[in-house]
Amino acid sequence: MENIQPLNRVALEIGPFTVFWYGIIIGLGIALGWFLATRETNKLGLHKGIFSDLLLWAIPIAIISARIYYVLFKWDYYSKNPGEIIAIWKGGIAIHGALIGAIITAIVFAKKRGVSFWQIADIAAPSIILGQAIGRWGNFMNQEAHGTEVSRAFLENLYLPDFIINQMYIDGYYYHPTFLYESLWNLVGFFILIILRKFQPKRGELFLSYIIWYSTGRFFVEGLRTDSLMLSDTLRIAQIMSLALIGLAIFLIQLRRREGYAKYRYTEKSSSNLTNKAN
């Protein structure tokens, strides 16, 4: 067995408080996403603090929904250990659950504020996928969300730096750096969305394009992972969800165009964000 020490998960300790790299990296992703979304909001002449206000609700609700989603699909365990349900610090959240919670929050928020949900979602789409690209490095620091076993030679043939290869050495074996595959896929998706935005797509289609891009990558990466939530011995929940989201996004793009709901383009303002069906 090789003597390779993993990177320290702890960034710093202040008295009784421990700050982990995972939290710092996730926080960085959220902060950068907020900055980009706010900047774009200002360009479009919308309320400057709209994303600050939205995140105050969306972040805690997303965390709670991510935990609920995970617990529901691990109910065989949690039904026997109910005290563990709230033990989120031990791990166990799901990005699809977080997205569901965040989207529902954004829909309600947009209705209350009298703005278009689709326009908010379009603005947020590049920020969300960039945050996901950054956030996967939190999994890297925790040595989690990795794939199946591989050899060191396989990883070296990918021309990965030693610090990544060494961090993929867990309990005597090397594993697929699936965190990296998904992070790079999301980073490419970020630049694609930024380019697509310049072509003024119909309202809602930037966000739906994000759903399609992210879900496509997640479907294939999930097939390599060893920690998937399973519906059966062969059916991975994240893959089923990814296919469902791809289908739903394509359906919504076609429906909105056919029924006239996609009347406005990305930067255009509707006459009434509350009543106009084009929102």
HELIX and SHEET records of a PDB file:
HELIX    1   1 TRP A   21  LYS A   43  1                                  23    
HELIX    2   2 ILE A   50  PHE A   73  1                                  24    
HELIX    3   3 TRP A   75  TYR A   78  1                                   4    
HELIX    4   4 PRO A   82  GLU A   84  5                                   3    
HELIX    5   5 ILE A   88  LYS A   90  5                                   3    
HELIX    6   6 ILE A   95  ARG A  113  1                                  19    
HELIX    7   7 PHE A  117  ASN A  142  1                                  26    
HELIX    8   8 ARG A  152  GLU A  156  1                                   5    
HELIX    9   9 ASP A  162  GLN A  167  1                                   6    
HELIX   10  10 THR A  178  LYS A  198  1                                  21    
HELIX   11  11 GLU A  205  GLU A  222  1                                  18    
HELIX   12  12 ILE A  237  ARG A  258  1                                  22    
SHEET    1   A 2 VAL A  10  ILE A  14  0                                        
SHEET    2   A 2 PHE A  17  PHE A  20 -1                                        
SHEET    1   B 3 GLU A 149  VAL A 150  0                                        
SHEET    2   B 3 TYR A 173  TYR A 175 -1                                        
SHEET    3   B 3 TYR A 169  ILE A 170 -1                                        
END                                                                             
